[in-house]
Amino acid sequence: MATTQNTFTGNGSNLGPFSFTFKWLEPTDIKVTVAGVLKTVGTHYNLQNLNYSTKTGGQVLFTAGNTPANGAAIVVYRQTDDTDLVSTFYSGSAIRAQDLNNNFTQNLYVTQEANNSSASATSTANSALTASASATATANAATSTANSAVSTANSAVSTANSAVSTANSAVSTANAASASAASAVATANTANTNATAALNAAAEALAYVIVANVAAIPASPVNGDAVRVTDSTGIESFTPLSGKPVGFVGDSGLTVEIYYSSSTSTWVWVRYYATDSDSRYLKTTGGTLTGQLKADDSTSTALPVYSFDGDVNTGLAHPGADELALVTGGTVRLTVDPSGAVNVPVSLSVGANAVLDAGDIGVSVQAYNANILTSSDIHNTVQAYDANTAKTNVAQTYTAGQRGTIVTLTDAATITPDLANGNHFTLTLGGNRTLANPTYLGSANGQSGVIIVKQDATGGRTLAFGSNWKFPGGTAPTLTTTANAVDLLAYHVESTTRIAVRFIGDVK
């Protein structure tokens, strides 16, 4: 007899897993009792390691707090749902071998479970054998009649339903009944194959009436009416129509074939095809597109959506909304963002010469801001090429005067010049002041200039000096203290700690 259950004994501490070996049709058909009490999946236990490929075996693991008591009988068994058939067939529909197999597998499992309910019931078993023989005869009849294949198949389903009902009412079915049912399944499978072939032939043989458009589909059809709609525009909204492919949209270049089934009071989809395939589909040898060519929505740059047959990681990618990327070898070389800005993540070159980008401004070229360079920036934000332009690392001979702006120092108790601001400075003393060590010394080595020191209208002002200011003999000079007097401090930066100074007093 076929195995439809496995039994175990609880020890008061073992939650499992408890492995079972029988075949099953759906996980919901697997039941568990403990000490004769039916348990609930998800509450008292969970199913795990179900083999969905062969639909054979699995494990039961009880949840915390639901440990079977010591000595309690644990029964894991199959109870196949016999409320309805797995698949139902309708007039005009295709009969698939898988659907028929599932129906007869359901029949077989219910029969096996009925077999194992009791060890003896010979008369009931004979009744089941008779029902199985009837199913076999009905299936054979379906094979012999192609024109009535649909109705014969439905009759086979009805007979199979009767066989299931008879098997359910049986208290016991003998081993012979199980073998006979298995034989009926095999016979029905053969019948299904033959019936499907017959149905396909019958569908091809349908006499279609050609109609120009959806509006011309007959409003009062009779069973079996078949039409071929040469302009399927709008058929996606046509009702009643069953079996239409999801997302299909009619078009003047697409022909659709449908037929009417009175058993379901609806038109049934058969197929669609291009009215003129040469004008609708692009040939592998090339052609001209008159519509939009779309790729999928992949944002991968490693495998761009537009690539080449022999070089799939090179092409045009779509990294994000309203963005494009030029990719070679799976690496982005250039992007255009939603604002239209072009970004080059790697260096560009023309031949052996590098192309400047925004990062070069203030580094490789003289610039006044960090804007992207264009030809209009020449003479504005960048210096144009000039053979007379002086270079910092080349000895120069000047043929015209060179000068710098005289920077005014702000009067305060302590005055700190910033040598980055210029070479020459001017200072008007408004009181006794200190000239602190200047900033920017670390980068000013070799810088020279003059600091003009003026007395205000009051005069008598003094000036002390920071430690980095060095004077002849190590003695700081005394300023001319007459009102509005002018002294000069000529300086030269030697290092970060030494500024050599020469005092020129009372210049007038």
PEHU-V852275 format. One record per run of one state. SS is the DSSP state (h for helix, s for strand, l for the rest). FROM is the first residue (numbers start at 1). LEN is the number of residues. Records with the same first field share a line. If there is no record, write none. Layout:
SS = FROM-LEN + FROM-LEN
This chain:
l = 1-4 + 10-6 + 24-3 + 35-2 + 39-2 + 42-3 + 49-7 + 63-10 + 79-18 + 118-4 + 145-4 + 170-5 + 205-4 + 217-9 + 232-3 + 238-3 + 243-11 + 262-4 + 275-2 + 281-2 + 284-2 + 287-19 + 309-2 + 318-6 + 329-2 + 337-5 + 344-5 + 351-2 + 355-3 + 362-3 + 366-1 + 368-7 + 379-3 + 383-23 + 409-5 + 416-2 + 419-5 + 430-3 + 436-3 + 440-1 + 444-4 + 456-7 + 466-3 + 475-11 + 494-5 + 505-4
s = 5-5 + 16-8 + 30-5 + 37-2 + 41-1 + 45-4 + 56-7 + 73-6 + 209-5 + 226-6 + 241-2 + 254-8 + 266-9 + 283-1 + 286-1 + 306-3 + 311-7 + 324-5 + 331-6 + 342-2 + 349-2 + 353-2 + 361-1 + 365-1 + 367-1 + 378-1 + 382-1 + 406-3 + 414-2 + 418-1 + 424-6 + 433-3 + 439-1 + 448-8 + 463-3 + 469-3 + 486-8 + 499-6
h = 27-3 + 97-21 + 122-23 + 149-21 + 175-30 + 214-3 + 235-3 + 277-4 + 358-3 + 375-3 + 441-3 + 472-3
